[in-house]
Amino acid sequence: MGLVGMGLGLASMQATAIVVGADLEGHYVERGTGLDGIGYIEIATGDGIGSCTGTLLETGRHVLSAAHCFDSNVGVVESVNMLFFGVDEEIQIGVDRITLHPAHDEVAQGLGGEAFDLAVLELAVTAPEFVDRFALYEGNDEVLQIAQLVGFGRAGEGAVGWGELSPYGVSVTGFNRVESTGAVYEVLNAQYGFEFAVPDPDRVLLIDFDSGLEKDDAGVFLGQPDICLGVDEAHSAPGDSGGPLLIDGKIAGVASSGGNIILGGFTSDINNVWDGTFGELAGYTRVSANLDWIRAQTLLTSEPVTVPMLPWPALLAVGVGLFWQASGSRWARLR
């Protein structure tokens, strides 16, 4: 799940893995440290195999992820499997049912789709005990809190952006600060005449990717000019979609979008390309604004149904697409 800028552009993305400021290998998740319930989602469509990230909820039977990983833009979903990795074991579990938030907009690019970019997956069986369960964050005080990002897929470092896929079974983690809700886009629309879609801006949480240098601070666009954790920050990228933004170990956000901002000839992105480099932004669907809907889905457990299991390793076809340009803005949804 990144943003670049000179002028004004924002991209919504599908995620692959986490990009960190430096020392990528030092940010690989160590198994058995409480993060084994954040799993790899393998999605089979008529066009091949794709991937996203998802987090096991307290029921042990439901996974929270992003709706855009499964909507009509990816084609016909034939089967979905969850893979969880522990210290000495791993497990693949089929998915029986996928429920997308009814307000999810498959057409809108940017905040119009991200406010409700949620999916709840029902597993065929309850996950074993080694797979950690996660509670939902209930507070509405997320802004300016330090949060933990976790995701699978391609990873990298902020000076060069995302690169190759992470090794099999390896996820990446890091920290960042929640800078703002999506309400900042209404301010940008009013002050600069942009046309960001903001049907429900308070349902979006935004982070920026700082390098430690003021020139790379995208927070200036969010009303939070601060380099915060500097080079120690992490950022989402294509393949991280559906992955959690954790506050106090609870799910506060679901990775949904990313991009850059270019305004009046200025950009914070170090290379003006949305590729996970310093100076970019990422958007998360806010869990606290969707608590009732998420909890309602966990009460709909059905009898186990056999879901086709795919061989592993499988071909990964992860890409970035669905670009939209208008009024100087640039958006892209990541999967």
C-alpha positions in Angstrom: 0.0 0.0 0.0 2.6 4.9 -1.5 2.2 8.5 -2.5 4.4 11.0 -4.5 4.0 14.6 -5.2 4.3 17.8 -7.1 0.9 19.1 -8.0 -1.8 17.0 -6.5 -2.4 13.3 -6.9 -3.6 10.5 -4.7 -3.7 6.8 -5.6 -5.7 4.0 -4.1 -4.0 0.7 -4.3 -4.0 -3.0 -3.9 -1.3 -4.1 -1.5 1.6 -6.4 -1.8 3.8 -5.9 1.2 5.2 -3.3 3.6 7.9 -0.8 2.5 10.2 0.3 5.4 12.5 3.3 5.8 15.6 1.1 6.1 16.8 -2.4 7.1 14.1 -4.4 5.4 15.3 -7.8 6.7 15.2 -6.4 10.2 11.4 -5.8 9.7 10.5 -9.4 8.7 7.9 -10.7 11.1 9.2 -13.2 13.7 6.8 -16.1 14.1 5.4 -16.7 17.5 5.4 -13.0 18.4 1.6 -12.4 18.3 1.3 -11.6 14.6 0.6 -15.2 13.2 -3.1 -14.4 12.8 -2.3 -12.0 9.9 -2.4 -14.2 6.9 -1.8 -14.4 3.2 -4.9 -14.6 1.0 -4.6 -16.6 -2.2 -7.3 -15.6 -4.7 -7.9 -17.7 -7.8 -9.7 -16.0 -10.7 -10.1 -16.8 -14.4 -7.1 -14.6 -15.0 -4.7 -16.3 -12.6 -3.7 -16.1 -9.0 -3.7 -12.9 -7.0 -3.0 -12.1 -3.3 -4.0 -9.8 -0.5 -3.6 -9.8 3.3 -6.2 -10.5 6.0 -6.5 -10.6 9.8 -8.2 -13.4 11.8 -10.9 -12.0 14.1 -11.7 -13.2 17.7 -14.2 -15.8 16.4 -11.3 -17.8 14.9 -13.5 -18.4 11.9 -13.6 -15.0 10.3 -11.0 -12.8 8.5 -11.2 -9.1 7.9 -9.8 -7.8 4.6 -10.5 -5.3 1.8 -13.5 -5.5 -0.5 -11.5 -4.5 -3.6 -9.6 -7.7 -3.4 -12.7 -9.6 -4.4 -15.0 -7.3 -6.3 -15.8 -7.5 -10.1 -12.7 -5.6 -11.0 -10.6 -8.7 -10.3 -12.8 -10.9 -12.5 -14.8 -14.0 -11.4 -13.4 -15.3 -8.1 -13.2 -19.1 -8.4 -11.7 -20.0 -5.0 -10.0 -18.3 -2.0 -7.6 -19.8 0.5 -6.1 -18.4 3.7 -2.5 -19.3 4.6 -1.3 -18.8 8.2 2.3 -19.3 9.3 3.5 -20.2 12.8 6.8 -21.1 14.4 6.9 -24.7 13.3 3.8 -25.1 11.3 1.6 -23.5 8.6 -1.9 -24.1 7.5 -4.1 -23.5 4.4 -7.8 -23.1 5.0 -10.5 -22.7 2.4 -12.9 -19.8 2.4 -16.6 -20.6 2.4 -18.1 -17.2 2.1 -17.0 -13.6 1.3 -19.2 -10.7 2.2 -18.4 -7.2 0.9 -19.6 -4.1 2.6 -22.8 -3.1 0.8 -21.6 0.5 0.4 -18.4 -0.5 -1.2 -18.1 1.3 -4.6 -16.5 -0.8 -7.3 -16.3 2.1 -9.7 -15.0 5.0 -7.5 -11.3 5.5 -7.5 -9.8 7.1 -4.4 -11.7 7.9 -1.2 -15.1 7.2 -2.8 -14.3 3.5 -2.6 -12.0 3.4 0.4 -14.5 4.6 3.0 -16.3 1.2 2.9 -13.5 -1.0 1.5 -14.2 -4.0 3.8 -14.7 -7.7 3.3 -15.3 -10.4 5.9 -14.2 -13.9 4.9 -15.7 -17.0 6.6 -13.3 -19.9 6.9 -14.4 -23.5 6.2 -13.1 -24.5 9.7 -12.0 -22.7 12.8 -8.3 -21.8 12.7 -6.0 -23.7 15.0 -4.8 -22.2 18.3 -1.4 -21.1 17.0 -3.1 -18.6 14.7 -3.5 -15.4 16.8 -6.9 -13.7 17.1 -7.4 -10.0 16.9 -9.9 -7.7 18.4 -11.4 -4.6 16.7 -10.3 -1.1 17.8 -13.4 0.7 19.2 -12.0 4.1 20.1 -12.3 7.2 17.8 -9.0 8.6 18.9 -6.8 7.1 16.2 -5.4 10.3 14.8 -1.9 11.1 16.0 -1.5 7.6 17.5 1.4 5.3 16.5 0.2 2.3 14.6 1.7 -1.0 13.4 1.5 -2.1 9.8 1.7 -5.7 8.7 1.5 -7.2 5.2 2.6 -9.9 2.7 4.1 -9.7 -0.8 6.6 -7.3 -2.4 8.6 -5.2 0.0 11.3 -2.6 -0.1 13.0 0.4 1.5 11.8 4.0 1.1 14.8 5.3 -0.8 14.0 2.9 -3.8 10.4 1.8 -3.2 8.9 -1.7 -3.4 10.8 -4.5 -5.1 10.6 -8.2 -5.3 8.1 -10.5 -3.5 9.1 -11.4 0.0 10.2 -15.0 0.6 7.5 -17.6 0.9 5.7 -17.3 4.2 7.4 -14.0 5.2 5.5 -10.9 6.1 6.9 -7.4 6.9 6.0 -5.1 9.7 6.8 -1.5 10.8 5.3 1.5 12.5 3.8 4.9 11.4 1.5 7.5 12.8 -2.1 8.2 11.8 -1.9 11.7 10.4 -5.6 12.5 9.6 -9.0 11.3 8.6 -10.2 11.7 5.0 -11.8 15.0 6.1 -8.6 16.7 4.9 -9.7 16.1 1.3 -12.7 18.3 1.8 -10.3 21.1 2.9 -8.1 20.5 -0.2 -11.2 20.6 -2.4 -12.4 23.9 -0.9 -9.0 25.6 -0.9 -7.5 24.3 -4.2 -10.5 23.3 -6.3 -9.7 19.6 -6.5 -12.4 17.0 -6.9 -11.7 14.3 -4.4 -14.6 12.0 -3.8 -15.4 12.1 -0.1 -18.9 10.6 0.5 -17.9 9.8 4.1 -14.4 11.1 4.8 -14.4 10.2 8.5 -14.4 6.6 7.5 -10.8 6.9 6.2 -7.5 7.1 8.1 -4.4 8.5 6.3 -0.7 8.0 7.0 2.4 9.5 5.2 5.8 8.0 4.6 8.5 10.2 6.1 12.3 10.0 5.5 13.3 12.3 8.3 13.7 15.2 5.9 11.2 18.1 5.8 11.2 18.1 2.0 9.8 14.6 1.9 7.0 15.3 4.4 3.6 14.6 2.8 2.0 15.5 6.1 2.0 19.1 5.0 -0.9 18.2 2.8 -2.7 16.6 5.7 -2.4 19.5 8.1 0.3 17.6 10.1 3.7 19.0 9.0 5.9 16.7 11.1 8.6 14.1 10.1 7.3 11.9 13.1 9.3 8.6 13.1 11.5 9.7 10.2 13.4 6.9 8.5 12.0 4.4 11.0 8.5 4.7 9.4 6.8 2.0 7.4 4.4 2.2 4.5 1.9 -0.1 2.7 2.3 -1.1 -0.9 0.5 -3.2 -3.6 -0.3 -6.7 -2.0 -0.8 -5.3 1.5 -4.4 -4.6 0.7 -6.7 -5.9 3.5 -3.8 -5.9 6.0 -4.3 -4.3 9.4 -3.3 -1.0 10.9 -2.9 -2.0 14.6 -3.3 0.3 17.5 -2.6 -1.3 20.9 -2.7 -4.7 19.1 -6.2 -4.1 17.8 -7.4 -3.6 14.2 -8.0 0.1 13.7 -7.7 0.2 9.9 -7.7 -2.0 6.8 -5.2 -1.2 4.0 -7.0 0.2 1.0 -5.3 2.9 -1.0 -2.2 4.8 -1.7 -0.8 7.5 -4.0 0.8 10.9 -4.1 0.0 14.6 -4.0 1.3 17.3 -6.4 0.2 20.8 -5.6 1.3 24.1 -7.1 4.5 22.6 -8.5 5.5 21.0 -5.2 5.6 17.3 -4.3 6.9 15.5 -1.2 7.5 12.3 -3.2 11.2 11.8 -3.8 10.8 10.6 -7.4 7.2 11.7 -8.3 6.2 8.1 -9.0 3.8 6.1 -6.9 6.2 3.2 -6.1 6.5 3.1 -2.3 9.2 5.7 -2.0 9.5 8.4 0.7 6.9 11.2 0.5 3.9 9.1 -0.4 0.5 8.6 1.4 -1.7 5.6 2.2 -5.3 5.3 3.1 -7.0 2.8 5.4 -10.7 2.0 5.9 -11.5 3.0 9.5 -12.7 0.1 11.5 -14.2 2.1 14.4 -16.7 3.6 11.9 -17.8 0.2 10.7 -17.9 -1.8 13.9 -21.6 -2.8 13.7 -21.4 -4.1 10.1 -18.2 -6.1 10.8 -19.6 -7.7 13.9 -22.9 -8.6 12.2 -21.0 -10.6 9.6 -19.4 -12.8 12.3 -22.8 -14.0 13.4 -23.7 -15.5 10.0 -21.5 -18.6 10.3 -22.8 -21.4 8.0 -22.1 -25.1 7.9 -18.7 -26.0 6.5 -18.6 -26.2 2.7 -15.8 -27.8 0.7 -13.8 -25.1 -1.2 -11.3 -26.1 -3.9 -7.7 -26.0 -2.5 -5.0 -24.7 -4.8 -1.5 -26.1 -4.9 1.2 -24.1 -3.3 3.4 -22.4 -4.3 1.2 -21.0 -7.0 1.8 -18.4 -9.6 1.4 -14.9 -8.2 -0.1 -12.3 -10.5 -0.1 -9.1 -8.6 -0.5 -5.8 -10.4 -1.5 -2.2 -10.1 -4.3 -0.9 -12.2 -7.5 1.2 -12.4 -5.8 4.5 -12.7 -7.9 7.7 -12.9 -6.8 11.2 -13.7 -8.9 14.4 -13.3 -8.3 17.9 -12.0 -4.7 17.2 -11.4 -5.3 14.2 -9.2 -3.9 10.8 -9.7 -5.4 7.7 -8.1 -4.7 4.0 -8.3 -6.2 1.0 -6.5 -3.8 -1.6 -5.2 -4.2 -5.3 -5.0 
